[in-house]
Amino acid sequence: MTSSKDYLEYVLEQLSHLDDISHRAMMGEYIIYYRGKIIGGIYDDRFLIKPVKSAMEMMPDAEMELPYDGAKEMLLVEDTENRKFLEELLNAMYEELPSPRKKRKKV
């Protein structure tokens, strides 16, 4: 199953008060970036984020789910209506997320 453009737009709208939110389509799903770092994505119309320590502390009862077969489990964000919570969550996660890899130059 792939994610709907409507659900992507809904999540992006909920995150629109944050600076530098972007996304990239990938095989019918969407990767979500915050200030250049991957925070998670939209998979099968579910907003899943990386299970970094701060996210797990802020959502101790969150379900761990697979975005797709063979992937690592991620945290399911169910409280997508609460913009303040989403802002606090992404800001708390930001420092724990790895920096983007530098692209290698093609020769």
NORHUMO-V886113 format. One record per backbone hydrogen bond with DSSP energy under -0.5 kcal/mol. CO is the residue of the C=O (numbers start at 1). NH is the residue of the N-H. If there is no record, write none. Layout:
((CO NH) (CO NH))
//
This chain:
((4 8) (5 9) (6 10) (7 11) (8 12) (9 13) (10 14) (11 15) (13 16) (15 18) (20 35) (22 33) (24 31) (26 29) (28 3) (29 26) (30 42) (31 24) (32 39) (32 40) (33 22) (34 37) (37 34) (39 50) (40 32) (41 43) (41 48) (42 30) (43 46) (46 43) (46 48) (47 77) (48 41) (49 75) (50 52) (52 56) (53 57) (54 58) (55 59) (57 60) (59 62) (63 65) (63 76) (65 74) (68 71) (72 67) (74 65) (75 49) (75 77) (76 78) (78 80) (79 82) (81 83) (82 86) (83 87) (84 88) (85 89) (86 90) (87 91) (88 92) (89 93) (90 94) (91 95) (93 96) (93 97) (94 97))
//
